[in-house]
Amino acid sequence: MTHGSLDKAGKVRRRTEEQKRRLGIEKKERTSPTPRINNRIKFRKRVKQGQKKGQSRQW
């Protein structure tokens, strides 16, 4: 059993992107890494390098 018709999948999203393109609205580039990459970086710092939370005090 499926929930909804598969031939309708993605039509609304495709239509929205076409309308935005027609209006001249461009996509924004990501400034931060994707969550998967960001979590990998945080894991490496926390577990492998043993860094603590917060800013380090340098004085």
C-alpha positions as CSV (number, residue, x, y, z in Angstrom):
1,M,0.0,0.0,0.0
2,T,1.2,3.5,-0.8
3,H,0.2,6.8,0.7
4,G,-0.7,8.9,-2.3
5,S,-0.1,8.7,-5.9
6,L,3.5,8.3,-7.1
7,D,2.9,10.0,-10.4
8,K,2.1,13.3,-8.5
9,A,5.4,13.2,-6.6
10,G,7.5,16.3,-6.8
11,K,5.1,18.3,-8.9
12,V,4.5,21.1,-6.4
13,R,8.2,21.6,-5.7
14,R,9.1,21.6,-9.4
15,R,6.4,24.2,-10.1
16,T,7.6,26.4,-7.2
17,E,11.2,26.4,-8.5
18,E,10.0,27.3,-12.0
19,Q,7.9,30.2,-10.6
20,K,10.8,31.5,-8.5
21,R,13.1,31.3,-11.6
22,R,10.6,33.2,-13.6
23,L,10.4,36.0,-11.0
24,G,14.2,36.2,-10.9
25,I,14.7,34.8,-7.4
26,E,18.0,33.0,-7.2
27,K,19.1,30.3,-4.7
28,K,21.3,31.3,-1.8
29,E,24.6,29.5,-1.4
30,R,25.1,27.7,1.9
31,T,27.4,29.5,4.3
32,S,27.8,26.7,6.8
33,P,28.5,23.0,6.0
34,T,25.6,20.5,5.8
35,P,24.6,19.0,9.1
36,R,26.3,15.7,8.3
37,I,29.6,17.3,7.7
38,N,29.1,19.8,10.6
39,N,28.4,16.9,13.0
40,R,31.5,15.0,11.7
41,I,33.7,18.1,12.4
42,K,32.2,18.5,15.9
43,F,32.7,14.8,16.7
44,R,36.4,15.0,15.6
45,K,37.0,18.0,17.8
46,R,35.1,16.6,20.8
47,V,36.2,12.9,20.8
48,K,39.4,12.6,18.9
49,Q,41.0,15.9,19.8
50,G,39.5,16.1,23.3
51,Q,38.4,19.8,23.1
52,K,35.9,21.2,25.6
53,K,32.9,23.3,24.9
54,G,33.1,27.1,24.7
55,Q,35.8,29.5,23.8
56,S,39.3,28.8,25.0
57,R,40.8,31.4,27.4
58,Q,44.0,32.9,26.0
59,W,45.5,35.5,28.4
